[in-house]
Amino acid sequence: MNNFYTVWVGGAEVTDFYASLDTATAIKNEYESKGYDDVIIEKVNKPSPNAEHWARLRRDYPAIEPTN
């Protein structure tokens, strides 16, 4: 089973999908670069219900990336 992660900023979940650790880290770094200091990556134990959908969109339309 793959590991999935979500990102929290100030108590609010900022991802609308569960991500890989690399993606979650990139999102965390983006928020920290904007001055946020309460950014947490949380490991989740199940895949996102829309993970396949996002993977298919990224494969078929490489320019599409979630924006958060």
N, C-alpha and C positions, 0 to 999 in steps of 0.2 A: 504494500500500500504506500502510495506517495504521501509525503507530508504536505500539509497545506497550512497557510498562515493568513491572518488578517491584521490590519493595522488600526490602532486606536490613537486618537489625538485629543487630549483633554477630556477623556471619557466618552468620546463619540467615535463610533466605528466609521472610518473614512474609505474603506474599500467596499465595493458592491459585488465583489467576487472573492473567493479564496485564492490565494496566490502562492507561487513558489517562494522559497526563502529569499532568493535573489531579487525577485520583484518586490516583495515586502520590504526588503532592506533599501531598495531604491526609493520606494515611496516614503519610508521613514527618513531617509537622508534628505529628500526633497522638502519635507515639512520642517526638519531641523534647520535646513539652509534658509528657511523663511522666518526663523526665530522661535519656532515652537520648541518647548523643552519638555513637554509631557507627551512623548511619543512612545508607544509600546507596540511591539510585535507579539502577537499571540498565536501559538500553535493550536490548530484545531484538529480534531480527530476524525473528521469526515470530509469528503470532497464537497465542493460547492455544488448545489443543484444545477448551476449554470456553467460549471467548469468546462464541460464538453462543448457547449455552445460557444464560449469565448475562444477555446482552442481551435474550433473549426473556423470561426471568423478570422482569427489571427493567421491561420494557415491559408485560407482562401483570399483574404484581403489584408495583406501584410501592413498596410498603412493604418489600419484600425487598431487603436490601443485605448484601453480605458483611461479616462482622465479624472484624476482626483486631486 
